């Protein structure tokens, strides 16, 4: 069983989304011991004692709170379906690179697809959450 379905069906964490089932879209991104992974491609039996964090786990986390606030301030979401995976990937990026430049943001986020094409707003929200001025 993939980690995605264990989180959604067994644990009841509906923030993690099923997108493509092939690890290509990023909607199912969670953190495993702090690293972003595609939960649809992560076998549950490979998790062991790893710490799994979903979008729900970012509540109360200062960086997570900044990201979510920036997402709202920049009005990133349209349909919102992919956004949990986007935020989880952005969280990992900012933890590793607190003030990323545009190329670093693009490289980190390239595996996360947004059918609504909110990529410019995602980039600006990441800049805002990192303490850099968003480019209007």
N, CA, C and O atoms as a MOPAC input file, in Angstrom:
PM7 MOZYME 1SCF
protein

 N      0.84800 1    -1.18000 1     0.00000 1
 C      0.00000 1     0.00000 1     0.00000 1
 C      0.89400 1     1.24400 1     0.00000 1
 O      1.83500 1     1.32900 1     0.78900 1
 N      0.60700 1     2.19900 1    -0.87300 1
 C      1.36900 1     3.44900 1    -0.85100 1
 C      1.05700 1     4.26900 1     0.40400 1
 O     -0.05100 1     4.22300 1     0.93900 1
 N      2.04900 1     5.00700 1     0.85100 1
 C      1.90100 1     5.88100 1     2.01100 1
 C      0.70500 1     6.81700 1     1.84600 1
 O     -0.00800 1     7.08500 1     2.81400 1
 N      0.48200 1     7.31100 1     0.64400 1
 C     -0.63700 1     8.21700 1     0.37000 1
 C     -1.94700 1     7.66100 1     0.90300 1
 O     -2.67800 1     8.35000 1     1.61400 1
 N     -2.24200 1     6.40800 1     0.55600 1
 C     -3.53600 1     5.83600 1     0.94200 1
 C     -3.59600 1     5.53700 1     2.42600 1
 O     -4.66500 1     5.63400 1     3.02900 1
 N     -2.47900 1     5.17800 1     3.02700 1
 C     -2.46900 1     4.97400 1     4.47700 1
 C     -2.77100 1     6.28900 1     5.19000 1
 O     -3.54400 1     6.31800 1     6.14700 1
 N     -2.16100 1     7.37200 1     4.72100 1
 C     -2.40000 1     8.68000 1     5.34300 1
 C     -3.85200 1     9.11600 1     5.17300 1
 O     -4.47300 1     9.59200 1     6.12300 1
 N     -4.38700 1     8.95700 1     3.98600 1
 C     -5.75500 1     9.41900 1     3.71400 1
 C     -6.81100 1     8.50200 1     4.33200 1
 O     -7.72300 1     8.97500 1     5.00900 1
 N     -6.69100 1     7.20000 1     4.10200 1
 C     -7.75800 1     6.28400 1     4.48400 1
 C     -7.63200 1     5.74800 1     5.90000 1
 O     -8.63500 1     5.57400 1     6.59200 1
 N     -6.41400 1     5.48700 1     6.33200 1
 C     -6.22900 1     4.89100 1     7.65600 1
 C     -6.08400 1     5.94500 1     8.75100 1
 O     -6.59900 1     5.77900 1     9.85700 1
 N     -5.37600 1     7.03400 1     8.43400 1
 C     -5.10800 1     8.06600 1     9.44200 1
 C     -6.10200 1     9.22400 1     9.33300 1
 O     -6.30800 1     9.95300 1    10.30400 1
 N     -6.71500 1     9.39900 1     8.17200 1
 C     -7.70400 1    10.45300 1     7.99600 1
 C     -7.12300 1    11.82500 1     7.67500 1
 O     -7.77800 1    12.84400 1     7.89700 1
 N     -5.90000 1    11.85800 1     7.15600 1
 C     -5.25900 1    13.12400 1     6.79200 1
 C     -5.58500 1    13.42800 1     5.33100 1
 O     -4.91400 1    12.94300 1     4.42000 1
 N     -6.60300 1    14.22200 1     5.12500 1
 C     -7.08200 1    14.48000 1     3.76700 1
 C     -6.32900 1    15.60100 1     3.05900 1
 O     -6.60900 1    15.87600 1     1.89200 1
 N     -5.38600 1    16.25300 1     3.72700 1
 C     -4.60400 1    17.30800 1     3.08800 1
 C     -3.70100 1    16.78300 1     1.99500 1
 O     -3.44700 1    17.48000 1     1.01200 1
 N     -3.21200 1    15.56900 1     2.15000 1
 C     -2.37700 1    14.96100 1     1.11000 1
 C     -3.30900 1    14.48300 1    -0.00400 1
 O     -4.28200 1    13.77400 1     0.25100 1
 N     -3.00300 1    14.87400 1    -1.22800 1
 C     -3.91000 1    14.63000 1    -2.35300 1
 C     -3.36600 1    13.58700 1    -3.32200 1
 O     -2.15500 1    13.43700 1    -3.48600 1
 N     -4.28200 1    12.87700 1    -3.95400 1
 C     -3.94200 1    11.99200 1    -5.06300 1
 C     -4.02500 1    12.81600 1    -6.33200 1
 O     -5.06100 1    13.40800 1    -6.63300 1
 N     -2.92700 1    12.85300 1    -7.07700 1
 C     -2.92400 1    13.59000 1    -8.34100 1
 C     -2.82500 1    12.64700 1    -9.51500 1
 O     -3.79400 1    12.44200 1   -10.24500 1
 N     -1.63800 1    12.06800 1    -9.69600 1
 C     -1.40700 1    11.23400 1   -10.87900 1
 C     -1.17000 1     9.76500 1   -10.52700 1
 O     -1.38600 1     8.88600 1   -11.36100 1
 N     -0.73400 1     9.49700 1    -9.31300 1
 C     -0.43500 1     8.12600 1    -8.91600 1
 C      0.88600 1     7.60300 1    -9.43300 1
 O      1.23800 1     6.45000 1    -9.18400 1
 N      1.62700 1     8.44100 1   -10.15600 1
 C      2.90200 1     8.02100 1   -10.74200 1
 C      4.08200 1     8.83900 1   -10.22800 1
 O      5.20000 1     8.67900 1   -10.71900 1
 N      3.85400 1     9.70600 1    -9.25600 1
 C      4.93600 1    10.51500 1    -8.70200 1
 C      5.38500 1    11.64600 1    -9.60000 1
 O      6.48600 1    12.16900 1    -9.42900 1
 N      4.55500 1    12.03400 1   -10.55300 1
 C      4.95600 1    13.04000 1   -11.54000 1
 C      4.41200 1    14.43900 1   -11.27200 1
 O      4.95200 1    15.41400 1   -11.79600 1
 N      3.35200 1    14.56200 1   -10.46500 1
 C      2.69100 1    15.86700 1   -10.33800 1
 C      2.99700 1    16.59500 1    -9.03500 1
 O      2.90800 1    17.82200 1    -8.98900 1
 N      3.35100 1    15.87900 1    -7.98400 1
 C      3.69800 1    16.51100 1    -6.72100 1
 C      2.54600 1    16.78800 1    -5.77900 1
 O      2.78100 1    17.25000 1    -4.66300 1
 N      1.31000 1    16.52600 1    -6.17800 1
 C      0.16500 1    16.81000 1    -5.31200 1
 C      0.21800 1    16.01500 1    -4.01000 1
 O     -0.33000 1    16.44600 1    -2.99500 1
 N      0.86300 1    14.87600 1    -4.03500 1
 C      0.91100 1    13.98500 1    -2.87500 1
 C      2.16100 1    14.18100 1    -2.01200 1
 O      2.45200 1    13.34500 1    -1.15700 1
 N      2.90000 1    15.26900 1    -2.22300 1
 C      4.16500 1    15.46900 1    -1.51800 1
 C      3.95800 1    15.60800 1    -0.01500 1
 O      3.12800 1    16.39000 1     0.44800 1
 N      4.72700 1    14.83700 1     0.72400 1
 C      4.81600 1    14.92600 1     2.18400 1
 C      6.30000 1    14.93800 1     2.53200 1
 O      7.14800 1    14.73500 1     1.66300 1
 N      6.60600 1    15.17100 1     3.78300 1
 C      8.00000 1    15.07900 1     4.22300 1
 C      8.20100 1    13.76600 1     4.95900 1
 O      7.38400 1    13.37200 1     5.79200 1
 N      9.29700 1    13.09500 1     4.64100 1
 C      9.70300 1    11.90600 1     5.37100 1
 C     11.06000 1    12.23700 1     5.97100 1
 O     12.04400 1    12.41100 1     5.25200 1
 N     11.10100 1    12.32200 1     7.29300 1
 C     12.29400 1    12.78700 1     8.00700 1
 C     12.79300 1    14.11000 1     7.43000 1
 O     13.99700 1    14.32300 1     7.29000 1
 N     11.85300 1    14.99400 1     7.09800 1
 C     12.18200 1    16.33200 1     6.63000 1
 C     12.40700 1    16.48000 1     5.14700 1
 O     12.48700 1    17.60500 1     4.65300 1
 N     12.51200 1    15.38900 1     4.41700 1
 C     12.76000 1    15.45600 1     2.97000 1
 C     11.44600 1    15.25900 1     2.21300 1
 O     10.64400 1    14.40200 1     2.58600 1
 N     11.21600 1    16.04100 1     1.15700 1
 C      9.98000 1    15.85200 1     0.39500 1
 C     10.00200 1    14.53700 1    -0.38100 1
 O     10.98700 1    14.20800 1    -1.04300 1
 N      8.90700 1    13.79600 1    -0.28900 1
 C      8.74600 1    12.54200 1    -1.03300 1
 C      7.34800 1    12.51400 1    -1.63500 1
 O      6.42500 1    13.16600 1    -1.14800 1
 N      7.22200 1    11.74900 1    -2.69400 1
 C      5.91600 1    11.54100 1    -3.32400 1
 C      5.25700 1    10.36500 1    -2.61100 1
 O      5.68800 1     9.22200 1    -2.76200 1
 N      4.22700 1    10.64400 1    -1.84600 1
 C      3.60600 1     9.59600 1    -1.03500 1
 C      2.89600 1     8.54600 1    -1.87600 1
 O      2.67800 1     7.43000 1    -1.40400 1
 N      2.53000 1     8.87500 1    -3.11200 1
 C      1.87700 1     7.87200 1    -3.96300 1
 C      2.86000 1     6.80600 1    -4.42300 1
 O      2.45100 1     5.72300 1    -4.84100 1
 N      4.15600 1     7.10600 1    -4.35000 1
 C      5.18800 1     6.17500 1    -4.79500 1
 C      6.01400 1     5.62500 1    -3.63800 1
 O      6.96600 1     4.87700 1    -3.85900 1
 N      5.66200 1     5.98700 1    -2.41600 1
 C      6.40400 1     5.54200 1    -1.23800 1
 C      5.65700 1     4.37600 1    -0.60200 1
 O      4.58600 1     4.57300 1    -0.02800 1
 N      6.20500 1     3.16200 1    -0.69300 1
 C      5.52500 1     2.02300 1    -0.07400 1
 C      5.45500 1     2.20800 1     1.44300 1
 O      6.43300 1     2.61000 1     2.07300 1
 N      4.31900 1     1.91700 1     2.00600 1
 C      4.13400 1     2.05900 1     3.44400 1
 C      5.17400 1     1.25400 1     4.21100 1
 O      5.65200 1     1.70100 1     5.25400 1
 N      5.53100 1     0.08400 1     3.71300 1
 C      6.49300 1    -0.75500 1     4.43100 1
 C      7.91500 1    -0.21400 1     4.37100 1
 O      8.80400 1    -0.76300 1     5.02300 1
 N      8.15300 1     0.85300 1     3.60400 1
 C      9.49100 1     1.46000 1     3.56500 1
 C      9.63700 1     2.60400 1     4.56700 1
 O     10.73000 1     3.14500 1     4.73800 1
 N      8.55400 1     2.96800 1     5.22000 1
 C      8.56300 1     4.12700 1     6.11700 1
 C      9.25800 1     3.81800 1     7.43700 1
 O      9.98000 1     4.66000 1     7.96900 1
 N      9.04800 1     2.63300 1     7.96100 1
 C      9.66900 1     2.26900 1     9.23400 1
 C      9.33000 1     3.26600 1    10.32100 1
 O      8.15900 1     3.57000 1    10.54800 1
 N     10.35200 1     3.77800 1    10.99600 1
 C     10.16200 1     4.74400 1    12.08000 1
 C     10.36300 1     6.18500 1    11.62300 1
 O     10.54900 1     7.07600 1    12.45200 1
 N     10.32800 1     6.41900 1    10.33000 1
 C     10.53100 1     7.77200 1     9.80600 1
 C      9.41300 1     8.69600 1    10.27800 1
 O      8.27300 1     8.27200 1    10.47100 1
 N      9.76200 1     9.95500 1    10.45700 1
 C      8.76500 1    10.96400 1    10.81700 1
 C      8.12000 1    11.46200 1     9.52900 1
 O      8.80600 1    11.95400 1     8.63300 1
 N      6.80800 1    11.33200 1     9.44200 1
 C      6.04900 1    11.78100 1     8.27700 1
 C      5.31700 1    13.06700 1     8.65600 1
 O      4.63700 1    13.13200 1     9.68000 1
 N      5.46800 1    14.08300 1     7.81200 1
 C      4.76900 1    15.35200 1     8.02600 1
 C      3.94300 1    15.66200 1     6.78900 1
 O      4.45600 1    15.65500 1     5.67000 1
 N      2.66800 1    15.93400 1     6.99800 1
 C      1.77600 1    16.34800 1     5.91900 1
 C      1.49600 1    17.83800 1     6.08500 1
 O      1.99700 1    18.46200 1     7.02000 1
 N      0.71200 1    18.40200 1     5.20100 1
 C      0.34600 1    19.81500 1     5.28600 1
 C     -0.28900 1    20.12300 1     6.64200 1
 O     -0.09900 1    21.21500 1     7.17800 1
 N     -1.03200 1    19.18200 1     7.19400 1
 C     -1.65000 1    19.39100 1     8.50500 1
 C     -0.59300 1    19.60800 1     9.58300 1
 O     -0.82800 1    20.32800 1    10.55300 1
 N      0.57300 1    18.98300 1     9.41000 1
 C      1.64800 1    19.09500 1    10.38900 1
 C      2.37700 1    20.42000 1    10.36200 1
 O      3.20400 1    20.68200 1    11.23600 1
 N      2.09200 1    21.27200 1     9.37500 1
 C      2.74100 1    22.58200 1     9.31900 1
 C      2.03800 1    23.61300 1    10.19300 1
 O      2.57300 1    24.69900 1    10.42000 1
 N      0.85200 1    23.28800 1    10.68400 1
 C      0.15800 1    24.19500 1    11.59900 1
 C      1.00000 1    24.33300 1    12.86600 1
 O      1.38000 1    23.33500 1    13.47800 1
 N      1.28200 1    25.54900 1    13.24600 1
 C      2.10500 1    25.79500 1    14.42500 1
 C      3.58900 1    25.85500 1    14.13600 1
 O      4.36200 1    26.29500 1    14.98700 1
 N      4.00700 1    25.42300 1    12.95600 1
 C      5.40700 1    25.51200 1    12.55100 1
 C      5.62800 1    26.92300 1    11.99900 1
 O      4.92200 1    27.32100 1    11.07200 1
 N      6.58500 1    27.69600 1    12.53800 1
 C      6.74300 1    29.08100 1    12.08300 1
 C      6.93900 1    29.21900 1    10.57200 1
 O      6.32800 1    30.09000 1     9.95300 1
 N      7.76700 1    28.39000 1     9.97800 1
 C      7.97700 1    28.46100 1     8.53600 1
 C      6.70700 1    28.06000 1     7.78600 1
 O      6.33200 1    28.69500 1     6.80000 1
 N      6.06100 1    27.02000 1     8.25400 1
 C      4.80500 1    26.60100 1     7.63400 1
 C      3.75200 1    27.69100 1     7.70700 1
 O      3.03400 1    27.93300 1     6.73700 1
 N      3.65900 1    28.34500 1     8.85000 1
 C      2.69700 1    29.44000 1     9.01600 1
 C      3.02000 1    30.59700 1     8.07000 1
 O      2.11200 1    31.18600 1     7.48400 1
 N      4.31400 1    30.92700 1     7.91600 1
 C      4.70600 1    32.00000 1     6.98900 1
 C      4.33600 1    31.64800 1     5.55300 1
 O      3.84200 1    32.49000 1     4.80400 1
 N      4.57900 1    30.39700 1     5.18000 1
 C      4.23100 1    29.96500 1     3.82200 1
 C      2.73000 1    30.05400 1     3.57600 1
 O      2.29300 1    30.58400 1     2.55400 1
 N      1.95700 1    29.54600 1     4.49700 1
 C      0.50400 1    29.56100 1     4.32300 1
 C     -0.01000 1    30.99900 1     4.27300 1
 O     -0.88600 1    31.31700 1     3.46900 1
 N      0.53200 1    31.87000 1     5.12900 1
 C      0.14800 1    33.29000 1     5.11100 1
 C      0.51000 1    33.91500 1     3.75600 1
 O     -0.28600 1    34.65800 1     3.18200 1
 N      1.70400 1    33.61400 1     3.25200 1
 C      2.13500 1    34.15800 1     1.95700 1
 C      1.23600 1    33.64700 1     0.83800 1
 O      0.88900 1    34.40100 1    -0.07000 1
 N      0.85800 1    32.37200 1     0.89600 1
 C     -0.03600 1    31.80200 1    -0.12100 1
 C     -1.34700 1    32.58900 1    -0.14700 1
 O     -1.88200 1    32.88600 1    -1.21500 1
 N     -1.85100 1    32.92100 1     1.03500 1
 C     -3.10000 1    33.67800 1     1.11900 1
 C     -2.90600 1    35.12700 1     0.68400 1
 O     -3.73500 1    35.67700 1    -0.04200 1
 N     -1.81200 1    35.74400 1     1.12700 1
 C     -1.55400 1    37.14900 1     0.78600 1
 C     -1.37800 1    37.34900 1    -0.71500 1
 O     -1.84600 1    38.34400 1    -1.26800 1
 N     -0.70900 1    36.41100 1    -1.37400 1
 C     -0.46600 1    36.51200 1    -2.81900 1
 C     -1.66600 1    35.97400 1    -3.61100 1
 O     -1.73800 1    36.14200 1    -4.82900 1
 N     -2.60300 1    35.32800 1    -2.91100 1
 C     -3.79200 1    34.76000 1    -3.55100 1
 C     -3.39900 1    33.71100 1    -4.59400 1
 O     -3.83600 1    33.75300 1    -5.74400 1
 N     -2.56200 1    32.77100 1    -4.15500 1
 C     -2.02900 1    31.74400 1    -5.05600 1
 C     -3.11900 1    30.81800 1    -5.57500 1
 O     -3.15800 1    30.51300 1    -6.76700 1
 N     -3.99300 1    30.37400 1    -4.70200 1
 C     -4.90700 1    29.28600 1    -5.05300 1
 C     -6.00000 1    29.69200 1    -6.02400 1
 O     -6.58900 1    30.76900 1    -5.92700 1
 N     -6.24500 1    28.80000 1    -6.95400 1
 C     -7.46100 1    28.88500 1    -7.76100 1
 C     -8.30400 1    27.68700 1    -7.35300 1
 O     -9.21200 1    27.82600 1    -6.53400 1
 N     -8.02300 1    26.51800 1    -7.90400 1
 C     -8.78300 1    25.34400 1    -7.46800 1
 C     -8.23100 1    24.80500 1    -6.15300 1
 O     -8.97000 1    24.21300 1    -5.36600 1
 N     -6.93800 1    25.00400 1    -5.91000 1
 C     -6.32200 1    24.60700 1    -4.65400 1
 C     -5.88600 1    23.16200 1    -4.54900 1
 O     -5.25200 1    22.78900 1    -3.56300 1
 N     -6.20500 1    22.33400 1    -5.53500 1
 C     -5.96000 1    20.90400 1    -5.39300 1
 C     -4.48900 1    20.56200 1    -5.19000 1
 O     -4.16700 1    19.71200 1    -4.36000 1
 N     -3.60400 1    21.19700 1    -5.92100 1
 C     -2.17800 1    20.86300 1    -5.85300 1
 C     -1.44100 1    21.60200 1    -4.74200 1
 O     -0.26500 1    21.33300 1    -4.49600 1
 N     -2.11000 1    22.51600 1    -4.07700 1
 C     -1.41000 1    23.45700 1    -3.21100 1
 C     -0.73700 1    22.82800 1    -1.99700 1
 O      0.31500 1    23.31100 1    -1.57800 1
 N     -1.29200 1    21.78500 1    -1.42400 1
 C     -0.62800 1    21.14500 1    -0.28000 1
 C      0.74700 1    20.62900 1    -0.69000 1
 O      1.72500 1    20.81900 1     0.03300 1
 N      0.82200 1    19.98300 1    -1.83600 1
 C      2.11100 1    19.50500 1    -2.33300 1
 C      3.06100 1    20.63900 1    -2.65000 1
 O      4.26300 1    20.53500 1    -2.40400 1
 N      2.52800 1    21.72500 1    -3.19500 1
 C      3.35300 1    22.89800 1    -3.49300 1
 C      3.93600 1    23.47300 1    -2.19900 1
 O      5.12900 1    23.76700 1    -2.12800 1
 N      3.09500 1    23.63000 1    -1.18500 1
 C      3.54900 1    24.19100 1     0.09100 1
 C      4.57600 1    23.27200 1     0.74500 1
 O      5.56800 1    23.75300 1     1.29300 1
 N      4.35800 1    21.97000 1     0.69900 1
 C      5.31300 1    21.03600 1     1.31100 1
 C      6.66800 1    21.11300 1     0.61500 1
 O      7.70500 1    21.06500 1     1.27500 1
 N      6.66900 1    21.23200 1    -0.70200 1
 C      7.92400 1    21.35100 1    -1.44400 1
 C      8.59400 1    22.68200 1    -1.14000 1
 O      9.81000 1    22.73700 1    -0.95300 1
 N      7.81400 1    23.75100 1    -1.08900 1
 C      8.36000 1    25.07300 1    -0.76000 1
 C      8.93400 1    25.09400 1     0.65300 1
 O      9.96200 1    25.72500 1     0.89700 1
 N      8.28000 1    24.41300 1     1.57400 1
 C      8.76300 1    24.33900 1     2.96000 1
 C     10.14300 1    23.69300 1     3.00000 1
 O     11.05000 1    24.19200 1     3.66800 1
 N     10.29800 1    22.58700 1     2.28700 1
 C     11.60300 1    21.91200 1     2.25000 1
 C     12.65800 1    22.82400 1     1.62400 1
 O     13.79000 1    22.88200 1     2.10500 1
 N     12.29800 1    23.53000 1     0.56800 1
 C     13.23100 1    24.46000 1    -0.07300 1
 C     13.69000 1    25.53100 1     0.91100 1
 O     14.89100 1    25.76100 1     1.05700 1
 N     12.75500 1    26.18500 1     1.58300 1
 C     13.11600 1    27.28800 1     2.47700 1
 C     13.85400 1    26.81600 1     3.72300 1
 O     14.62200 1    27.57700 1     4.31200 1
 N     13.63400 1    25.59900 1     4.12200 1
 C     14.39300 1    25.05200 1     5.25000 1
 C     15.85900 1    24.88000 1     4.85600 1
 O     16.75900 1    25.12000 1     5.66000 1
 N     16.08800 1    24.46500 1     3.61500 1
 C     17.45600 1    24.25000 1     3.11900 1
 C     18.09800 1    25.53300 1     2.59700 1
 O     19.29900 1    25.74200 1     2.76600 1
 N     17.30400 1    26.38300 1     1.96900 1
 C     17.79400 1    27.61300 1     1.33500 1
 C     16.86600 1    28.75200 1     1.75900 1
 O     15.89300 1    29.04400 1     1.06400 1
 N     17.15400 1    29.39200 1     2.88600 1
 C     16.22400 1    30.38500 1     3.44100 1
 C     15.91200 1    31.57900 1     2.54000 1
 O     14.82900 1    32.15400 1     2.64800 1
 N     16.82100 1    31.96300 1     1.66400 1
 C     16.60600 1    33.11100 1     0.76400 1
 C     16.90100 1    32.68600 1    -0.67800 1
 O     17.87600 1    33.15100 1    -1.26800 1
 N     16.08100 1    31.81800 1    -1.24500 1
 C     16.37900 1    31.30600 1    -2.58800 1
 C     16.20000 1    32.37400 1    -3.66400 1
 O     15.36000 1    33.26600 1    -3.55000 1
 N     17.01300 1    32.25400 1    -4.70700 1
 C     16.81300 1    33.12800 1    -5.86700 1
 C     15.79600 1    32.46100 1    -6.79800 1
 O     15.34700 1    31.34500 1    -6.54100 1
 N     15.44500 1    33.14800 1    -7.86800 1
 C     14.43700 1    32.62800 1    -8.78900 1
 C     14.78800 1    31.27800 1    -9.37700 1
 O     13.92600 1    30.40800 1    -9.50200 1
 N     16.05100 1    31.09900 1    -9.73900 1
 C     16.47400 1    29.82200 1   -10.32900 1
 C     16.36000 1    28.69000 1    -9.31300 1
 O     15.97200 1    27.57800 1    -9.67100 1
 N     16.69400 1    28.95800 1    -8.05200 1
 C     16.58500 1    27.93200 1    -7.01200 1
 C     15.12400 1    27.57800 1    -6.75400 1
 O     14.78800 1    26.41000 1    -6.55700 1
 N     14.26500 1    28.58000 1    -6.75700 1
 C     12.83400 1    28.31400 1    -6.58000 1
 C     12.32300 1    27.45900 1    -7.73400 1
 O     11.63700 1    26.46000 1    -7.51900 1
 N     12.65600 1    27.85300 1    -8.94900 1
 C     12.19400 1    27.09900 1   -10.11900 1
 C     12.69700 1    25.65900 1   -10.09500 1
 O     11.94300 1    24.73500 1   -10.40100 1
 N     13.95800 1    25.46200 1    -9.73700 1
 C     14.53000 1    24.11100 1    -9.69400 1
 C     13.82900 1    23.25200 1    -8.64800 1
 O     13.52800 1    22.08600 1    -8.90100 1
 N     13.56700 1    23.82300 1    -7.47700 1
 C     12.92400 1    23.05700 1    -6.40700 1
 C     11.48100 1    22.70700 1    -6.74700 1
 O     10.99600 1    21.63100 1    -6.39600 1
 N     10.80200 1    23.61600 1    -7.42700 1
 C      9.37100 1    23.46100 1    -7.66100 1
 C      9.02800 1    22.80500 1    -8.99500 1
 O      7.85300 1    22.55400 1    -9.26700 1
 N     10.02700 1    22.52200 1    -9.83500 1
 C      9.73700 1    22.05600 1   -11.18900 1
 C      8.96100 1    20.74800 1   -11.26000 1
 O      8.29300 1    20.50300 1   -12.26400 1
 N      9.01900 1    19.91600 1   -10.26000 1
 C      8.28600 1    18.65500 1   -10.27600 1
 C      6.86900 1    18.75900 1    -9.75400 1
 O      6.16200 1    17.75400 1    -9.67600 1
 N      6.44000 1    19.96300 1    -9.39400 1
 C      5.08300 1    20.16900 1    -8.89300 1
 C      4.25200 1    20.84900 1    -9.97500 1
 O      4.54600 1    21.96900 1   -10.39300 1
 N      3.21900 1    20.15900 1   -10.41700 1
 C      2.37600 1    20.68400 1   -11.48300 1
 C      1.15300 1    21.39300 1   -10.91800 1
 O      0.57800 1    20.97500 1    -9.91200 1
 N      0.77200 1    22.46700 1   -11.58200 1
 C     -0.43500 1    23.21400 1   -11.23600 1
 C     -1.25100 1    23.36000 1   -12.50700 1
 O     -0.85100 1    24.08000 1   -13.42200 1
 N     -2.36400 1    22.69900 1   -12.57200 1
 C     -3.21400 1    22.74500 1   -13.76800 1
 C     -3.78400 1    24.14600 1   -14.00100 1
 O     -4.13700 1    24.49300 1   -15.12800 1
 N     -3.87500 1    24.94600 1   -12.94300 1
 C     -4.40200 1    26.31200 1   -13.06800 1
 C     -3.31300 1    27.30900 1   -13.45500 1
 O     -3.60300 1    28.48500 1   -13.67500 1
 N     -2.07700 1    26.85500 1   -13.54000 1
 C     -0.93600 1    27.67700 1   -13.96800 1
 C     -0.70200 1    28.88500 1   -13.06900 1
 O     -0.51800 1    30.00200 1   -13.55300 1
 N     -0.71100 1    28.65500 1   -11.76300 1
 C     -0.44500 1    29.74700 1   -10.82300 1
 C      1.04400 1    29.86600 1   -10.49800 1
 O      1.40600 1    30.40600 1    -9.45300 1
 N      1.89700 1    29.37400 1   -11.37100 1
 C      3.33800 1    29.35300 1   -11.11100 1
 C      3.92600 1    30.70700 1   -10.72500 1
 O      4.70900 1    30.75900 1    -9.77600 1
 N      3.59400 1    31.80900 1   -11.40600 1
 C      4.17500 1    33.09600 1   -10.98900 1
 C      3.78600 1    33.47000 1    -9.55600 1
 O      4.60100 1    34.01800 1    -8.81400 1
 N      2.55400 1    33.17700 1    -9.17100 1
 C      2.11700 1    33.49800 1    -7.80000 1
 C      2.76900 1    32.56800 1    -6.78500 1
 O      3.08600 1    32.99200 1    -5.67300 1
 N      2.97200 1    31.31100 1    -7.15300 1
 C      3.67500 1    30.38700 1    -6.25500 1
 C      5.08200 1    30.91700 1    -5.99700 1
 O      5.53700 1    30.95700 1    -4.85400 1
 N      5.75600 1    31.31800 1    -7.04800 1
 C      7.11600 1    31.84700 1    -6.91800 1
 C      7.13100 1    33.08300 1    -6.01300 1
 O      8.00800 1    33.21500 1    -5.16000 1
 N      6.17100 1    33.97700 1    -6.19600 1
 C      6.11700 1    35.19300 1    -5.38600 1
 C      5.78300 1    34.88200 1    -3.93100 1
 O      6.31100 1    35.53000 1    -3.02700 1
 N      4.92600 1    33.91200 1    -3.69400 1
 C      4.59900 1    33.52600 1    -2.32100 1
 C      5.82700 1    32.95400 1    -1.61700 1
 O      6.03800 1    33.21600 1    -0.43300 1
 N      6.62500 1    32.18800 1    -2.32300 1
 C      7.85800 1    31.64700 1    -1.73700 1
 C      8.81100 1    32.78400 1    -1.40700 1
 O      9.42000 1    32.79200 1    -0.33700 1
 N      8.94500 1    33.73600 1    -2.31000 1
 C      9.80200 1    34.90500 1    -2.04400 1
 C      9.30100 1    35.65700 1    -0.80800 1
 O     10.09500 1    36.03200 1     0.05500 1
 N      8.00200 1    35.87400 1    -0.72200 1
 C      7.42100 1    36.58700 1     0.41300 1
 C      7.66000 1    35.83400 1     1.71600 1
 O      8.04700 1    36.43800 1     2.71700 1
 N      7.43600 1    34.53200 1     1.71600 1
 C      7.64400 1    33.72400 1     2.92400 1
 C      9.10200 1    33.70700 1     3.35400 1
 O      9.40200 1    33.52500 1     4.53300 1
 N     10.01300 1    33.89800 1     2.39700 1
 C     11.44500 1    33.90100 1     2.72000 1
 C     11.91200 1    35.26500 1     3.22300 1
 O     13.08100 1    35.44000 1     3.56600 1
 N     10.99300 1    36.22500 1     3.26500 1
 C     11.35100 1    37.55700 1     3.73300 1
 C     11.83300 1    38.47800 1     2.63700 1
 O     12.23800 1    39.61000 1     2.90100 1
 N     11.79100 1    37.99500 1     1.40100 1
 C     12.17200 1    38.82800 1     0.26500 1
 C     10.92400 1    39.53500 1    -0.25200 1
 O      9.80800 1    39.04200 1    -0.09200 1
 N     11.12200 1    40.66800 1    -0.85900 1
 C      9.98600 1    41.40400 1    -1.40000 1
 C      9.44000 1    40.67700 1    -2.61700 1
 O     10.18300 1    40.30700 1    -3.52600 1
 N      8.13400 1    40.48000 1    -2.61800 1
 C      7.49200 1    39.86600 1    -3.78000 1
 C      7.52200 1    40.85300 1    -4.93100 1
 O      7.38900 1    42.06100 1    -4.73500 1
 N      7.69700 1    40.32900 1    -6.12300 1
 C      7.68700 1    41.16800 1    -7.32800 1
 C      6.27400 1    41.18500 1    -7.88900 1
 O      5.76400 1    40.15300 1    -8.32500 1
 N      5.65500 1    42.32600 1    -7.87900 1
 C      4.25500 1    42.42700 1    -8.31900 1
 C      4.11600 1    42.17400 1    -9.79900 1
 O      3.00700 1    42.22100 1   -10.33200 1

